[in-house]
């Protein structure tokens, strides 16, 4: 099997942000949702992207209900931001909140 090569693409995530995500008490679906958002934002040079719950579920091979719960949890805890919160019935434009000091479930583990 060939080794993956960076020149074929990579996702550029700051070490500081990755370190703080790893400290969070998240389940596997939560992590997959975050990774999917990173893949389609930082992985292609964007700040935000339009993603539906079903597209995230398909990408991460997850249950759609679990993805919807994870999206809600991550948004409530300010880990992700929904850019267009008032638009219903369309793919949400979402982004990672890079200011990890705003993350509400991270208050007790901040340095």
C-alpha positions as CSV (number, residue, x, y, z in Angstrom):
1,X,0.0,0.0,0.0
2,X,1.3,3.5,-0.9
3,X,1.9,6.0,1.9
4,X,-0.4,9.1,1.8
5,X,1.4,12.2,0.6
6,X,0.9,15.7,1.8
7,X,1.1,17.1,-1.7
8,X,-2.2,15.4,-2.5
9,X,-3.9,17.4,0.2
10,X,-3.8,18.0,3.9
11,X,-5.8,19.8,6.6
12,X,-3.9,22.6,8.3
13,X,-5.1,22.9,11.9
14,X,-3.2,24.8,14.6
15,X,-1.6,22.7,17.3
16,X,-3.1,24.9,20.0
17,X,-6.6,24.3,18.7
18,X,-6.1,20.6,18.2
19,X,-4.7,20.3,21.8
20,X,-7.7,21.9,23.3
21,X,-10.1,19.8,21.3
22,X,-8.4,16.7,22.6
23,X,-9.0,17.8,26.1
24,X,-12.8,18.0,25.7
25,X,-15.0,15.2,27.0
26,X,-16.5,14.3,23.6
27,X,-17.8,11.0,22.2
28,X,-16.8,9.5,18.9
29,X,-19.6,11.1,16.9
30,X,-18.8,14.6,18.3
31,X,-15.1,14.1,17.2
32,X,-16.2,12.9,13.7
33,X,-18.4,16.0,13.3
34,X,-15.5,18.3,14.3
35,X,-13.2,16.4,11.9
36,X,-15.6,16.7,9.1
37,X,-16.0,20.4,9.7
38,X,-12.2,20.8,9.7
39,X,-11.9,18.7,6.6
40,X,-14.3,21.0,4.6
41,X,-13.1,24.3,6.1
42,X,-9.3,24.2,6.9
43,X,-8.8,21.3,4.5
44,X,-9.9,23.4,1.5
45,X,-8.9,26.9,2.7
46,X,-12.3,28.2,3.9
47,X,-13.4,29.6,7.2
48,X,-16.9,28.1,7.0
49,X,-18.8,25.6,4.9
50,X,-22.4,24.4,4.2
51,X,-22.9,21.0,5.6
52,X,-26.1,19.0,6.3
53,X,-26.4,16.5,9.0
54,X,-26.9,13.8,6.4
55,X,-23.7,14.7,4.6
56,X,-21.7,14.6,7.8
57,X,-23.3,11.3,8.8
58,X,-22.4,9.8,5.4
59,X,-18.8,11.2,5.5
60,X,-18.2,9.8,9.0
61,X,-20.3,6.7,8.7
62,X,-22.5,7.7,11.6
63,X,-26.1,7.6,12.5
64,X,-27.9,10.7,11.4
65,X,-29.7,11.1,14.8
66,X,-26.4,11.0,16.6
67,X,-24.9,13.6,14.2
68,X,-27.9,15.9,14.8
69,X,-27.4,15.5,18.6
70,X,-23.7,16.2,18.2
71,X,-24.3,19.3,16.1
72,X,-26.7,20.6,18.7
73,X,-24.4,19.9,21.6
74,X,-21.3,21.4,19.9
75,X,-23.3,24.5,19.0
76,X,-24.7,24.9,22.5
77,X,-21.2,24.6,23.9
78,X,-19.9,27.2,21.4
79,X,-17.4,24.8,19.9
80,X,-19.0,25.3,16.5
81,X,-20.8,28.3,15.2
82,X,-23.8,28.2,12.8
83,X,-23.3,31.2,10.5
84,X,-26.9,31.2,9.3
85,X,-29.0,30.2,12.4
86,X,-32.3,31.5,11.1
87,X,-32.4,29.6,7.8
88,X,-34.3,26.4,8.1
89,X,-34.5,23.4,5.7
90,X,-31.1,24.0,4.1
91,X,-27.6,22.9,4.8
92,X,-26.2,24.9,7.7
93,X,-23.2,27.1,7.1
94,X,-20.9,26.1,10.0
95,X,-17.5,26.8,11.3
96,X,-15.2,25.8,14.2
97,X,-15.1,28.5,17.0
98,X,-11.3,29.0,17.1
99,X,-11.6,31.0,20.4
100,X,-11.5,27.9,22.7
101,X,-11.9,30.1,25.8
102,X,-15.5,30.6,24.8
103,X,-16.2,26.9,24.8
104,X,-18.5,26.3,27.7
105,X,-17.6,22.7,28.5
106,X,-13.9,23.7,28.5
107,X,-14.0,26.1,31.4
108,X,-12.5,23.8,34.0
109,X,-9.6,22.6,31.7
110,X,-8.3,25.9,30.3
111,X,-4.8,27.0,31.2
